[in-house]
Amino acid sequence: MKNLSWAAALLLLALTAFRFVVSQPAVTPGYDDVPSYEMFASKSLLAVSAYYPVPNNHVLSNSISWVFYHLNPGFWFTMRLPVVLAATVATMLLFVGLLWARASFRVAWLSTLLFSLAQLSLYHVAVGRGYWLLTLLMVVTFFGTVALANGTRQSRAAWTGLAISGVLGLYTVPTFALVLGSAFSWLGMVCLRRRDWPAFAWLAVLGTMVAAGSLLLYTPLLFVSGPAIFFGNGFVAPHPFGLFWRGLPAYLWETEGFLAGQAKVGGLLVLGVLSMIILLWRQAAQWPAALRLPWQRLVPAALWFMGFPYVMMAAQRVFAPGRAVLYKAFFFFLLLALVVDWLLQAAPKAWQRWLRPALGLVAVLWLGYEVSSLWRDNQRPRRRNEALYQAFQWLDQHPKVLTLMPESTHSLFVRMYLHSERPGQRWPIDHIPQPGISYTYVLAFPDLHGWFQPRFTFPPVFRNELVEIYQLNPAVADSASSTGKFPSYWHLVE
């Protein structure tokens, strides 16, 4: 057992080191966490808790990043480090929770490792957007649910964990409602089957407390930004009835396949594992206790947590993005690990010689595909980040004068680099030209891309695939802006 503990510790250490490498912006460039850094983490706590211009502000995650920003404003330290730490804690809790649920060491480390190395998990362990924080809180919710459903001496701790993870989960990403819907519906069915009316009543009270607690935390946001942007944005708006049901099969196939590691053919693996689970479940009652108990404790709940979110989506007629259900991949890999564990224990001895190497080869090929896919998908964002950083470097080598950046991409990235690498420096940057203001530099996309397509009669002083920088001489700038109207070069394309 001591050797197994050392193996688990070394595996966690290696996984954490790999995550630190992947989280470097040069390895896994981000786009969504740049607005999170620039619009929220680097601003006041009021902006984090109350400003919701688009469904981008995952409040609890950005609040944590706000704290890290005031310790060190570096982009990696502010946005990436908190996610790696959350993922490390979540991984530890997943492993310990599975062992607590009587899963074997092999099931615990295999399911945890596969989930951690899936492409979607690797990407979001790097990009600071709160989805691993959501996964961490899901772990608390799931194992609290399993404990209450199977009976536990620590029922007060389980109920408390369910309440706290519920409130904080909703405050992280509102789609945590999918996790809570799965947990409360599962516990509700357990209470009804047992006719445990006091527990059922307490479950209803707890659900009310979780809803009230999350709304209380969201009060500044609802008051300042208004409920419409929160409850009426495109992510929660229902699709037309016919359109939703026609698109549901493809959505199910691609989402479950993507969570398993490959959007197009991963669904075949999911179907294969589910088929094996159904076939083996009929025999589980005859197995030895060590093999039977984890199946009885984990399989029904895992299947419910995998499937019930789709019932909630169907009721609302929405398609949640894959990142919002990242946590569901854990349940698939748990089922896969249980099937693999059964194979290794039940297979004839003659098969053991080739079964273990064959499974190991499949795992290596799958991992190679996941890492290579992540690397391949990041090539274009990496080139984009390099081009934007080159523009920042050019500007940084010149005086910090009045600069016009109408395109939000240019503005966000340049400001992010400024706050991250030149903390405390002031740089007058405008998004829209102000009357009477003479700008020295104007940024635009090249080749007439974007909504801002300036009309200059001279070439830019800097140009790459994403940025053109024009330098205006004072005479032209003053004459263009002195009239109080937009300058003559100002031209927008809707």
N, C-alpha and C positions, 0 to 999 in steps of 0.2 A: 504493500500500500504506500510505503514511503517513496519507493521508486516511481510509482504512478503520480504522486503529488509533485515530485521534482519534474517529471515529464510535463505535467500540466502547467507548472510555473514557467518552465523553459519555453513551452509553446506560446503561452501568453506573452512572454517577453519578446519572442521573435515576431509574433503578430503585431505587437505594439510598435516595435522598431520599423516593421514594414509600413505600418500606417503613418508613422512620422515621415517616412520617405515619400509616400504617396501624397501626403497632405501638403507638400511643398508646392507653392504656386507655379514653379517652373515645371513640375511634373504633371500636376492636375490643375490646369487653369480653371478659374471660375468666372461666371458672369453674374449669377444670382446673388452671390455673397458680396460682390462689389457694391451694388445698391444697398445691401444690408449694412455694410461697413460705412458707406458714405452718408446715407440718409438717416441712419439710426444710431449705430454703435458709436460713431464719432461725434454725435450731437448730444443734447441734454437727455436726461432720463425722462423728461416730459415728452420729448419727441418720440422716444422708444415706446412709451406706454400709451400715447394718445394719437399719434399720427399714422394714418392708414390710407395713403394715397392709392395704392394698388394692393392686391393680396400678396404682399411680399414681406410684411412685417410679422414675423413669428416672434411674438413679444418676449416670451421667457428666454428664448435662445439669444435674441438681440440684447436683452437686459444683461445676461451673463457676459456677452461680448462687450457691452458697455463698461462693465467692471474691469475686464481684461484690458480694454483700451486705455483706461486710466492708470493701469500698471505699466503698460508698454503699448504705444500706439502702432507698433508694427502690424502690418496686415496679417501675417501668419499668426503672430501671437494673439491678436484680437479675434480673428475669425476661425482659424483652423485649429489652434491648440485646444480650445474648449471642446470642440467636437471629438478630437482624438481622445481626450480624457473621458468624455461621456461614453464613447464607444468602448473604451477599456473597462469602465465600471459595468456597462451593460453586458459585455462579454463575460466578465467574472460572475455576474449574477445569473446569467443564462446557464453557465456551467454548474454553479453551485445549486441552482434551483432544480436542474435535472437530476443531479445526484440526490438531492432531498426527496425527489419524487420517485426514488428507487430505480432510476435508469442506471445502466451499467456505465462504467468509466468510458468504454468505447463509444456508446451512444452519445454520452454527454460531450466528449471532445470532438467526435465526428460531426455531429449536427451543429455545434457551435462554430467549428472551423469552416465548414462548408458555407454556412450562412455568412460568416465574416468575410469570406473570400469571393463571394458572388460579385459580379460586376457592379450591380446597383449599390450593394453595400460598400464596396471599395470607393466608388465615386462619392457617395454621401458621407463617408468617413473623412473625406478630404474637404468637400465643399461645406462651409459653415451655414447650414440652413435649418438645423433643428430636427432633422429626421432621425438621427441617431439618439438624440435626447428623447424624442417621442418613443423610439424603440426601448430605451432604458425604462421609461415609465410604463410601457406595455409589459415589460418583464415583471414589474411589480404587480401590475393588474392581473396578469395571467396566472402567476403562481399563487397570488392571493385567492383568485377564483378557484384554482385547483384545490388549494388547502381547504377552503370552505365547503366545496362540493364533496370532498372525500372525508371530511371530518378532521378537525385538528384541535389540539389543546391550546393552541395560540390563536384562538378565534378573534380576540380583541386586536391583536397585532395585524391579522389578515384584514379585518374590516377597516382598521386605521390606514393600512397601506393602500387599500382600494380607494378610500376617500381622498387621500393626499395625492396619489398618482392620477386620480381622475381629474381633480381640479388643475393640477400642474400640467397634465397632458393636454387638456383643452386650452390652457393658456399658452402652450407651446405651439400647437397647430390645431385648429378647430376640427380637423378630420380625425382627431383622437376619439371623436364620438363613435367612430366605427369600432374601436377597441371597446369602449364602454358599452355600446349596444350589444356586442358579443358577450361580454362578461355578465351584464345584468340579465340578459335573456337566458343565459345558461344557468345562472344561479336561481332565476325565477322558476325555471322548469324543475330544478332540483327541489326547491321548496314545495312546489305543487305536488311533485311525485311523493314526497315524504309527508305531505300535509303539515308542514312546519309553518303554521300561520304566523307565529311571532317573528320568525326569521324573514318571512315574506314581507311582513309589515316593516321590519327594520330595513330591508332592501329598498323598499319604496321611499322611506325616510332618507336613506343614504343617497339615493338618486337625486332627490330634491335638494339635499345639502350640496352635492357636487355641482348641480346646475346653478344654484344660488351663489356658491363660492366662485365659480368661473365667471359668472356675470358681474360679480362684485369686482373682480380683478380687471375685467374689461370695461368698467364704468368710465374711466377717463377716455378710452378710445371711442366708446359709444357717444359720449357727451361732446367730444371735440370733433371727431370725424363723421359722426352720424351713423345710425344703424344701417342705412341703405348700402353703403360701400361694403359693409361687413356681411349682411345677409342677402344682398341682391347682386353680388358680383357674378361674373361669368362662370366661376367654378361651382357655384351652388344653384344656378338657374336651371330649372328642369328642361330637358329636351322634349320636343314634340313626341307624343305617345308612339306613333308608328316608327319614327326615326330611331328612338331609343331601342325598341325591341328588335328592329332589324339590325342594329349595330351591336347588340349585346353579345351574340356568339363570337364575333371577331374580337371584341374587347376582352372577353373571358379568356380566349385562346392566347392572345398576345400578352395580356397582363400576367397570367399564370406562367406562360413560357418565359417571359422576361424575368420574373422573380426567380425562376429555376435556372436562369443563366443564358437563355437564348429565345428571343421573342417568337421566331418562326417555328422552330422544331422543339423547343423546350416543353411545349404542351404534351408531346408524346411521352416524355419522361414523367410528367405529372400524372397522366392517365395510367401509365404503367405502375407507378408507385401506389396510386389509389386502388387500382385493381388488386395488387398484392395485399394491401391492407385489408380489403374486404374479404379476400380468400382466407387470409391467415386469421382474421378475427374469429372465424367460426371454430378454429382449433384452439384458440387461446386458453379456453377454460381447462384444457387437458395439459397445459404446459407446467413445468416446475414454477414455483412461486417467484424465484428470482427473475425469470423471463416473463412471467404473466403480469406481475404487479405494475411495472411501468406502462405496459399496454393498457391495462384497465384504468390507470390513473390519468394517462396523457392522451391516448389516441382519440377518445370521444371529444374531449375538450379541444384538442388541436384541430380536428375536423370542423368543429363548430366555429372556431375562431377563423378558420380559412374560408368558410362558406357564408357565414351570416352577414359579413359586410356587403356582399352582393345583394342580399335581400334588402338591406337598408338603401343601397344605391337604386335598386329597382323601385322602391317605394317613393324615392325622390326623383327618379328618372335622371340621374347624373352619372357620368363616368369619371370616377376619381383618377387623377394621374397616377402613374406607376409609383412615383416617389412617395405618394401619400399612403400607399399600402406596402411600403418596403418591409415593414415589420412582419407581414404575412409570410414572407419567404422563410422565416425561421420555422414555422409549423410544417412547411413542406420538407425542409431538410431534417427536421426531427423525425417525420414519418419515414423518410428515406433511410436515416440512420438506424431506425428500429428494424426495417426490412433487411438491411445489410447485416446487422447484428444477428438476426434470426438465421440468415443464410450461413454465416460463419459458424454458428453453433449447431444448426440442424443438418448441414450438408454432410454427406458421407465422407469418410476420411480420405477416400480415393480422390475426391474432388478438391480437398483442401490444398493439394500441391499446386494446382493451377488457379483456384478461385481467388486466393489472396493476391497473388501477382496480377491477375486480370483486373480485379477491383482497384488495386493500386495504380495500374496503368490508366484505367478509365479516369480515376481521380486526377492524375497528373495531366492528362490531356484536357480534361475539363478546366482545371486551374490555368493551364497554359492559354486556353481559349479566352477565359475571363480576363486575364491580365493583358493579353495581346489586344483584345477588343477595347479595353479601357485605354490602352496606349494609342491604338489607331484612332479611336473617337476623339482623343484629345489633341491630335495633330493640328487640326484646323484652329481650335481655340488657342493653342500655343502660338501659332503664327500670328493670330489676331492680337494676342497680348503683347508679343514682341514688337509688333508694329506700333501699337499704342504707347508702349514704353519708350520706344525710340523717339516718338514725338515729344513725350514728357522730358526725356533727356535733352533734346534740342532746346526746348523752352527753358529748362532748368539752367542751361549754360548761358542764358541771356538774362538781362534785368527783368524783374517781376513787375511788368508794366500792365496797363489795362489790356485785357484780352477778351475777345468775344468767342464763345463756344456754343453756338446754337444747338448742335446735335447733343442729345443727352448722353450718348455713349462716350463721346470725347470728354464731356464735362465730368461725368462720373469717374472715369478712369484717371484723368489728369488730377482731379481733386483727391482721389484715393491715394495716388502715388505721392502727392504733396503732403497729405496728412500722415501718411505712413513713413515716408523717408525724410521729410523736412518738417517735423512737428514744430509748431510755434511760428512758422513763417507765414506771412500774409501775402496773398496774391489776388489782386482784384480781377475776378472772372465774372462775366455776365452771360446770361443765356439769351436775353433779348436786348438789342441795342437801346441804350437810354438816351433821351434827348440831351443834346449839348455835350455828350461824352465823346472824346476822341480815342479810338482804340488803335493800339499799335499792331496787335496780331489778331488775325481772324482765322479760325479753324473750320474746315469743311471736309466732307468725304470727296475723294477723287472721282473723276469720270462721271460727274453729274448724278451721283448716288445720294440718297437721303432726301429729306424734305427741304434742307437749306442748300440752295445751289447758287452761290454768289456770282455776280457778273463783274469780274475784274478784267482789265485789259493788259495785265502784266502777269508773269508766271509766279508761282509760289516760291518761297525761299526754302521750303522743305516739302518733300513729297515721298510717300511710300504707298503701300496698297490700301491703307485705311485712313490716312490723314494727309491733308494739304494745309500748310501754314502760309498765310499771306501776310506780308509786312506792309503796312500803310505808312506813307510819309506824312508828317504832321499837317502839311498844307492840305492834302487831299482829305485827311480824316476830319480836320476842322471844318472845311467847307461843306462836307457831306452831312455833318451833324449839327451845324449851327442853325439850320432852319427849324429844328425841333421835330422834324419828321424822321422816318427811317432813312438811313443812308442810301445812296444811289445803288450801291452794290447789293443791297438787301433783296433777295428774291427767294420765295418759298414755293414749293411744289406740293400740292395736296395729294 
